[in-house]
């Protein structure tokens, strides 16, 4: 088996391989150093294990960090505290959510029908206007 650790950086909407290591601790330390530079909005370390006998590769993320991790955690914490403070139920049961789905499906079908009707109406109006202009 062969194990490698890739540092991926996220910038301009895409992940790119920054560097490759054969030592896990060194890869994680380098990822933390890259994160501190604040040049990238995200950094992760991917462990790739290649098994020569089966010719298979298994990948997993062993380290991840982004600029939004800390603010997201703070927002989650504030929301949890607000829910506890107001004694408001957090979410409806899944069965209640599932029961509402047919209504939203009928709403989607209604919107699709109205949109198709509007397109047909506009098309007929345009044909009538063009016909009136040519005569």
C-alpha positions, 0 to 999 in steps of 0.5 A: 500500500502507498499513502500520500497526503495532498494539500488542496487550496480553494481559490476563485471557486475551485480546489487545486492541489498545492503540494503532496507529502508522504508524511501525515503530520508534516502535511497537516502542519503545512496546511495550517501554515498555508491557512495562516497566510489567508491567501486562500478561502479554504485549505484541506488535506486529503489522504489517498491510499492506493492498494496495488493488489486491488488497484483501488484508491481510497481517499478521505479528508483528514484536515479541513479549514476555511475562512467561514468555519469560525463565523459559521460556528458562532452563528450556529451557537447564537441560534442554539442559544436563541432557541433555548432562550425562547423555548421555541421548537427547533423544527417540525417533525419529518413526517410533518415536512413530508406531509406538506410536499404534495402541496408544494408539488401542486404549486409547482405544477400551477406555476408551470401551467401559468408560465406556459399559458403566459408564453402562449399568450405572448407568442399569439400576441406577437404573431397577431402584431406581426400579421397586423404590421405586414398588412 
